[in-house]
């Protein structure tokens, strides 16, 4: 008997391992993507909070509630919140800022504007 035929099951040996490894690789990639997206969202939220606080602090200086320069005060407050200011502009008593928080090689930015009630 030459040329014995192998059963079909012999060709499937190890296919479960390959399928399991592929499933683990896909799950790892999806998990990494979810972690990156959630981290970027959190960085954007941090930038927004820092921008709001910085604009409010700058507006306090602009209206005379605190001494100093509005943009200097805004930079200090943004730094205390883990952000840097990319922009700061003062128009009368209104302070506009853009805060930046770095994340994974990207920049999460958020603008904010503050001034007394009723100012345009």
Secondary structure, DSSP 4 states (H G I P E B T S, - for coil): --SPPPPHHHHTTTHHHHHHHHHHHHHHHHHHHHHHHHHHHHHHHHHHHHHHHHHHHHHHHHTTSS-S-HHHHHHHHHHHTT-EEEEEEEETTEEEEEEEEEETTEEEEEEEEE-STT--
